Amino acid sequence: MPRFDVVTTVPSTSGRLTHPLRAMVADMIGATRERHRELLRATPKAADLGRTASSARYTASPLWGEHVLLVDDTWTTGNHVQSAAAALKSAGAGTVAVVVLGRHLNRGYEDTAAHVEQARLRQFSWDVCSVRPWAHS
C-alpha cells in the first residue's frame, strides 16, 4: 500500500472518554495527524462481549473505498482489532491494515505477573500466544 487515506484507532470499550493512543495518533504524530479521523464507536454492548471477536462491538462511519490504517495499543487475543477492522470493511473501507503498539507490562495489575511468569517458562513460538497457550492458525 503506497499510502493510507485514513488513520484511526481502536476505541476503548471501558467507557474511558479520552485515550492516550488517540491523542498520540491524532494530535502528536505529524505523519498521522493530518489523516486521522474518528471512524469507530463502541456499541453499548461492547463491554459485555469480553474478549470475543464480534461484529456487534463497534460501528463505523461510512467509507467509500478509502484505505485505512488501524492502530491499536494492545494485542492479547486480537479480537478487538478484528472486530474494528470488520466494522470498517462493512462501512465500505478498501484495505484495512493494523499496527499494534507495544505496552509496558505492569506486574502489579490484576494477574499480569502470573502471565509473565508462565510465559517465561514456555519455549517461544510464533504460533503460540503467550497469554492463551495453544496453537493458532
matplotlib code that plots the C-alpha trace (Angstrom):
import matplotlib.pyplot as plt

x = [0.0, 1.8, -0.3, -3.2, -6.0, -7.3, -5.7, -7.9, -7.6, -9.5, -11.7, -11.8, -14.7, -14.1, -16.1, -13.0, -13.6, -10.0, -7.4, -3.6, -3.3, -5.9, -4.0, -0.7, -2.1, -4.5, -2.5, 1.2, 2.5, 2.8, 2.7, -0.8, -2.2, -3.5, -5.2, -6.7, -10.4, -12.7, -14.3, -15.2, -17.5, -18.0, -21.6, -23.5, -22.9, -19.2, -18.0, -20.3, -18.6, -15.4, -12.6, -14.6, -14.5, -17.9, -19.4, -21.6, -18.6, -18.1, -19.9, -18.0, -18.7, -19.3, -16.3, -16.0, -13.1, -10.6, -7.6, -7.4, -4.5, -6.0, -3.8, -4.3, -2.4, -2.6, -2.8, -3.9, -6.3, -6.7, -10.4, -11.0, -8.9, -10.5, -13.9, -12.9, -11.5, -14.7, -16.7, -14.5, -14.9, -18.7, -18.7, -17.0, -13.3, -10.9, -7.7, -7.6, -4.1, -3.3, -0.4, -0.3, 1.9, 3.5, 3.0, 5.0, 3.5, 2.6, 3.2, 1.1, -2.1, -4.5, -2.9, -0.2, 2.7, 1.3, 1.0, 4.6, 5.9, 4.0, 5.3, 8.9, 8.5, 7.4, 9.6, 8.9, 6.9, 5.4, 2.5, 1.5, 0.1, 1.9, -1.4, -3.6, -1.1, -2.5, -1.7, -3.4, -3.5]
y = [0.0, 3.2, 5.4, 5.1, 7.6, 7.5, 6.6, 5.7, 4.0, 1.2, 2.9, 1.9, -0.3, 0.6, 3.8, 6.0, 9.2, 10.2, 7.7, 8.3, 6.4, 8.6, 11.7, 10.3, 9.4, 12.3, 15.2, 14.4, 12.4, 14.5, 11.6, 10.5, 13.8, 15.1, 11.8, 10.9, 10.5, 9.2, 6.4, 3.8, 3.9, 1.2, -0.1, -0.1, -3.9, -3.8, -4.2, -7.2, -9.1, -9.7, -10.8, -12.4, -11.1, -9.7, -7.5, -6.1, -4.5, -1.4, 0.7, 2.7, 5.9, 5.4, 5.0, 4.9, 2.6, 4.5, 2.6, 2.6, 2.2, 1.0, 1.5, -0.4, -0.3, -3.9, -7.3, -10.1, -12.1, -9.7, -9.8, -6.0, -5.1, -7.8, -6.5, -3.0, -4.0, -5.9, -2.8, -0.6, -3.1, -3.3, 0.5, 0.5, 0.6, -0.6, -2.1, -2.2, -2.7, -3.0, -1.7, -2.6, -0.6, -2.4, -1.5, -1.8, -4.6, -3.6, -6.7, -5.2, -5.1, -8.0, -11.3, -9.8, -11.1, -14.7, -14.4, -13.1, -15.9, -18.5, -17.1, -17.2, -21.0, -21.8, -22.0, -19.2, -20.0, -17.6, -19.9, -19.8, -16.8, -16.3, -15.5, -18.2, -21.0, -23.1, -23.2, -20.5, -20.9]
z = [0.0, -1.1, 1.3, 3.7, 3.1, 6.7, 10.0, 13.0, 16.4, 18.1, 20.7, 24.3, 25.4, 29.1, 28.8, 29.0, 27.1, 26.4, 25.4, 25.2, 21.9, 20.2, 21.4, 20.0, 16.6, 16.2, 17.8, 18.4, 15.5, 12.4, 9.9, 11.1, 12.4, 9.0, 8.0, 11.4, 11.6, 14.4, 12.5, 15.1, 18.1, 20.7, 20.8, 24.2, 24.4, 23.6, 27.2, 27.7, 24.8, 26.8, 24.6, 21.8, 18.2, 17.3, 14.6, 17.4, 19.2, 17.0, 14.4, 11.8, 9.8, 6.1, 3.9, 0.1, -0.6, 1.4, 2.6, 6.4, 8.8, 12.1, 15.2, 18.5, 21.7, 22.9, 21.4, 23.6, 21.5, 18.6, 18.9, 19.4, 16.4, 14.3, 15.3, 14.5, 11.1, 10.3, 11.1, 8.8, 6.0, 6.5, 6.3, 2.9, 3.6, 0.9, 2.5, 6.3, 7.8, 11.5, 13.5, 17.2, 19.6, 22.5, 26.1, 29.3, 31.4, 34.9, 37.0, 39.8, 37.6, 38.1, 37.0, 34.8, 37.0, 36.7, 32.9, 32.6, 34.8, 32.8, 29.5, 30.8, 31.5, 28.0, 24.9, 22.5, 19.3, 16.8, 16.6, 20.2, 22.2, 25.5, 27.2, 25.5, 25.2, 22.4, 18.7, 16.5, 12.7]

ax = plt.figure().add_subplot(projection="3d")
ax.plot(x, y, z, "-o")
ax.set_aspect("equal")
plt.show()
